[in-house]
């Protein structure tokens, strides 16, 4: 009898081992030799324990230029385009293309006439309605949207160089921000449109928008300031093309020009008119000596 009992116990123990049971009677988990495939799935992202600290490093909307800025050519025939979310609160500053003018406050430097090498990288040619020796090279400091001192350059008619310096001195005192100030090149003037440019500039040997006669820019007697925040509008035409969000002039954002603001006042002091006050169209970026 004792031998029979012993045999039965041994049989039970052998059966337990063969079914993969643990001593407590709970089945042990299987360990597959090949991990399950993850192809075609996306692992969910779980917030880490330091997510609050990481959020402090995320830049505020509009303070960093998107990687695609200036690279996406607009489709042909496109007329009504919406402003990308990344540009609806646009307030970044692009790197300066010039050495910083000395000092810590407002500073300007005028070279009249402009050096030949400066004329050479502009849009000037012999067919332009102004002679090269009638253009002055103006460098001024300005506030960027990053609240830092920057240096920019303009080509203007020699007859207004000192007045232009006065304007940008006023804008410096008003702490009015600009993204970039540079001389337009032929490549930039003739490039396929990307609709997202925002360069403050003056001389540009080109016809008026939508016309054939020379623009005041071709004489060095006009300045466009923060064009993206202050677009041109005529009917369905908006320039820059992606700046439609900024046609809402009641939603005043940094860099926008207002009728009662420091930019209009600064240009009015030298007798220049503002395209934002025109009736048949609105050119919120544009200031000119003859108000055209």
C-alpha positions as CSV (number, residue, x, y, z in Angstrom):
1,X,0.0,0.0,0.0
2,X,2.8,2.4,1.0
3,X,4.5,1.8,-2.4
4,X,1.2,2.5,-4.2
5,X,0.8,5.9,-2.4
6,X,4.3,6.9,-3.1
7,X,3.9,6.1,-6.8
8,X,0.7,8.2,-7.0
9,X,2.5,11.2,-5.5
10,X,5.3,10.9,-7.9
11,X,2.9,10.8,-10.8
12,X,1.1,14.0,-9.6
13,X,4.4,15.8,-9.3
14,X,5.5,14.8,-12.8
15,X,2.1,16.0,-14.2
16,X,2.5,19.4,-12.6
17,X,5.9,20.0,-14.1
18,X,4.8,19.0,-17.6
19,X,1.9,21.6,-17.7
20,X,4.2,24.6,-16.8
21,X,2.5,25.3,-13.5
22,X,4.3,27.0,-10.7
23,X,4.3,25.5,-7.2
24,X,1.4,27.8,-6.3
25,X,-0.7,26.4,-9.1
26,X,-0.5,29.6,-11.3
27,X,0.5,29.0,-14.9
28,X,3.8,30.7,-15.7
29,X,3.7,33.2,-18.6
30,X,4.9,31.9,-21.9
31,X,8.2,33.4,-23.3
32,X,8.0,33.6,-27.1
33,X,11.2,33.1,-28.8
34,X,10.3,35.7,-31.5
35,X,9.1,39.2,-30.4
36,X,5.7,40.3,-31.9
37,X,6.1,42.4,-35.1
38,X,5.5,46.2,-34.8
39,X,5.4,46.8,-38.5
40,X,2.6,49.2,-39.5
41,X,2.0,50.4,-36.0
42,X,3.0,53.5,-34.1
43,X,4.0,53.3,-30.5
44,X,2.0,55.8,-28.3
45,X,4.1,58.5,-26.8
46,X,3.8,58.7,-23.0
47,X,4.7,61.9,-21.3
48,X,7.9,61.6,-19.3
49,X,8.3,62.5,-15.7
50,X,10.1,65.7,-16.8
51,X,7.5,66.8,-19.3
52,X,6.8,70.0,-17.3
53,X,10.5,71.0,-17.5
54,X,10.6,70.3,-21.3
55,X,7.6,72.5,-21.9
56,X,9.5,75.5,-20.6
57,X,12.0,75.0,-23.5
58,X,9.3,75.1,-26.2
59,X,9.5,78.5,-28.0
60,X,6.5,80.7,-28.0
61,X,4.4,80.5,-31.2
62,X,5.8,82.6,-34.0
63,X,9.2,83.2,-32.5
64,X,11.1,80.6,-34.5
65,X,11.1,80.7,-38.4
66,X,9.7,77.4,-39.8
67,X,12.3,75.3,-41.6
68,X,10.4,75.7,-44.9
69,X,10.5,79.5,-44.9
70,X,11.3,80.8,-48.4
71,X,11.5,77.4,-50.0
72,X,8.0,76.4,-51.0
73,X,7.0,77.9,-54.3
74,X,3.4,78.7,-54.6
75,X,1.2,76.8,-57.1
76,X,0.5,78.7,-60.4
77,X,-2.8,80.4,-60.5
78,X,-3.4,80.4,-56.8
79,X,-5.2,83.5,-55.6
80,X,-6.8,83.0,-52.3
81,X,-4.4,81.4,-49.9
82,X,-4.6,81.1,-46.1
83,X,-1.8,82.0,-43.7
84,X,0.0,78.9,-42.3
85,X,-0.4,78.6,-38.5
86,X,3.3,79.1,-38.0
87,X,3.1,82.6,-39.5
88,X,-0.1,83.9,-37.9
89,X,1.8,85.3,-35.0
90,X,5.0,86.0,-36.9
91,X,7.6,87.6,-34.6
92,X,11.0,86.1,-35.3
93,X,14.1,87.9,-36.5
94,X,16.4,86.7,-39.3
95,X,20.2,86.9,-39.0
96,X,21.8,90.2,-40.0
97,X,23.7,90.2,-43.3
98,X,26.0,93.0,-42.2
99,X,28.5,93.6,-39.4
100,X,26.9,95.4,-36.4
101,X,27.3,99.2,-36.3
102,X,29.3,100.2,-33.3
103,X,27.8,101.4,-30.0
104,X,24.8,100.3,-28.0
105,X,22.0,102.6,-29.1
106,X,20.7,103.9,-32.5
107,X,23.5,104.4,-35.0
108,X,23.5,105.2,-38.7
109,X,26.0,105.5,-41.5
110,X,25.4,107.0,-44.9
111,X,27.7,106.5,-47.9
112,X,26.7,108.8,-50.8
113,X,27.0,107.9,-53.6
114,X,26.7,104.2,-52.8
115,X,29.8,102.1,-53.4
116,X,30.0,100.3,-56.7
117,X,30.0,96.9,-55.0
118,X,26.8,97.7,-53.2
119,X,25.1,98.8,-56.5
120,X,26.4,95.6,-58.1
121,X,24.4,93.4,-55.7
122,X,21.2,95.4,-56.1
123,X,18.6,95.4,-58.8
124,X,20.1,98.5,-60.5
125,X,20.8,98.5,-64.2
126,X,21.4,101.1,-66.9
127,X,17.7,101.1,-67.9
128,X,16.5,102.1,-64.4
129,X,15.0,105.6,-64.1
130,X,17.7,106.7,-61.6
131,X,21.5,106.9,-62.1
132,X,23.7,104.8,-59.8
133,X,25.4,107.9,-58.5
134,X,22.0,109.2,-57.3
135,X,21.7,106.3,-54.8
136,X,23.0,106.4,-51.2
137,X,23.9,103.4,-49.1
138,X,22.2,103.8,-45.7
139,X,22.9,101.6,-42.7
140,X,20.9,101.8,-39.5
141,X,20.4,99.9,-36.3
142,X,16.9,98.6,-35.5
143,X,15.1,96.5,-32.9
144,X,14.3,92.9,-33.9
145,X,11.4,91.0,-32.7
146,X,13.9,89.3,-30.4
147,X,14.3,92.6,-28.5
148,X,17.9,92.8,-29.6
149,X,19.8,95.4,-31.5
150,X,20.4,94.6,-35.3
151,X,21.9,96.4,-38.3
152,X,20.3,96.7,-41.7
153,X,20.9,98.4,-45.0
154,X,18.9,100.3,-47.6
155,X,19.5,101.9,-51.0
156,X,17.7,105.2,-51.2
157,X,17.7,108.3,-53.4
158,X,20.5,110.6,-52.2
159,X,18.0,113.4,-51.8
160,X,16.2,111.6,-49.0
161,X,19.0,109.8,-47.2
162,X,19.1,112.1,-44.2
163,X,15.3,112.0,-43.8
164,X,15.3,108.2,-44.0
165,X,17.8,108.1,-41.2
166,X,15.6,110.4,-39.1
167,X,12.6,108.0,-39.7
168,X,14.5,104.9,-38.4
169,X,15.9,106.9,-35.5
170,X,12.2,107.6,-34.5
171,X,11.4,103.9,-34.9
172,X,14.3,103.0,-32.7
173,X,13.0,105.3,-30.0
174,X,9.6,103.8,-30.4
175,X,11.1,100.3,-30.1
176,X,9.2,99.3,-33.2
177,X,10.4,95.8,-34.3
178,X,11.5,94.6,-37.7
179,X,12.4,91.1,-39.0
180,X,15.1,92.0,-41.5
181,X,16.4,95.0,-43.4
182,X,18.4,94.3,-46.6
183,X,18.9,95.4,-50.2
184,X,16.9,93.5,-52.8
185,X,18.9,91.4,-55.2
186,X,18.0,90.5,-58.8
187,X,17.7,86.9,-57.8
188,X,15.2,87.8,-55.1
189,X,13.2,90.1,-57.3
190,X,12.9,87.6,-60.1
191,X,12.4,84.4,-58.0
192,X,9.3,82.3,-58.1
193,X,7.0,83.5,-55.3
194,X,6.9,81.7,-52.0
195,X,4.5,84.2,-50.5
196,X,6.3,84.5,-47.1
197,X,8.9,87.2,-47.5
198,X,9.2,89.9,-44.9
199,X,12.2,92.1,-45.8
200,X,12.1,95.8,-45.1
201,X,13.6,97.4,-48.2
202,X,13.7,100.5,-50.4
203,X,15.3,100.6,-53.9
204,X,14.0,98.0,-56.2
205,X,14.1,98.6,-60.0
206,X,10.7,97.2,-60.9
207,X,7.3,98.5,-62.2
208,X,4.4,99.2,-59.9
209,X,2.4,96.2,-58.8
210,X,0.0,95.3,-61.5
211,X,1.3,98.0,-63.9
212,X,4.0,98.8,-66.4
213,X,5.3,102.2,-65.2
214,X,8.2,102.4,-62.8
215,X,7.4,102.1,-59.1
216,X,8.7,104.8,-56.7
217,X,11.0,102.0,-55.4
218,X,12.8,102.2,-58.7
219,X,13.8,105.8,-57.9
220,X,14.8,105.0,-54.3
221,X,11.9,107.1,-53.0
222,X,9.8,104.5,-51.3
223,X,10.2,102.0,-48.4
224,X,8.3,98.8,-47.7
225,X,8.3,98.0,-44.0
226,X,7.6,94.5,-42.6
227,X,5.6,93.5,-45.7
228,X,4.2,90.3,-44.2
229,X,2.7,92.0,-41.2
230,X,1.6,94.8,-43.5
231,X,0.4,93.3,-46.8
232,X,-0.7,94.8,-50.1
233,X,-4.4,94.2,-50.9
234,X,-6.4,94.9,-54.0
235,X,-9.5,92.8,-54.5
236,X,-8.5,89.1,-54.1
237,X,-4.8,89.9,-54.6
238,X,-2.7,89.8,-51.4
239,X,1.0,90.3,-51.4
240,X,2.9,88.5,-49.8
241,X,0.4,85.8,-50.8
242,X,0.4,84.0,-47.5
243,X,-0.1,87.1,-45.4
244,X,-3.9,87.1,-45.6
245,X,-4.3,86.7,-41.8
246,X,-2.8,90.2,-41.4
247,X,-5.6,91.8,-43.4
248,X,-7.4,91.8,-40.1
249,X,-6.1,95.2,-39.0
250,X,-8.2,95.1,-35.8
251,X,-6.1,92.1,-34.5
252,X,-2.9,94.2,-33.9
253,X,0.2,92.0,-33.6
254,X,3.9,92.9,-33.3
255,X,5.3,94.6,-36.4
256,X,1.9,95.9,-37.7
257,X,1.6,99.5,-38.8
258,X,-1.4,101.4,-37.5
259,X,-2.8,104.7,-38.5
260,X,-2.1,106.3,-35.1
261,X,1.1,104.4,-34.5
262,X,4.8,105.4,-34.5
263,X,5.6,104.4,-38.1
264,X,3.0,106.6,-39.7
265,X,4.0,109.4,-37.5
266,X,7.7,109.0,-38.3
267,X,7.2,109.1,-42.0
268,X,4.6,111.9,-41.8
269,X,7.4,114.0,-40.1
270,X,9.4,113.9,-43.4
271,X,6.3,114.4,-45.5
272,X,5.9,110.8,-46.8
273,X,2.5,109.2,-47.4
274,X,1.2,105.8,-46.3
275,X,-0.3,103.2,-48.6
276,X,-2.6,102.1,-45.8
277,X,-4.6,105.2,-46.2
278,X,-5.3,104.8,-50.0
279,X,-8.9,104.2,-51.1
280,X,-8.8,102.1,-54.2
281,X,-6.4,99.6,-52.7
282,X,-4.4,99.1,-49.4
283,X,-0.7,98.9,-49.3
284,X,0.0,98.8,-45.6
285,X,3.7,98.3,-45.9
286,X,4.4,101.1,-48.3
287,X,5.6,104.7,-47.7
288,X,6.7,107.0,-50.4
289,X,7.8,110.6,-51.0
290,X,4.9,111.4,-53.3
291,X,2.4,109.2,-51.7
292,X,2.2,106.9,-54.7
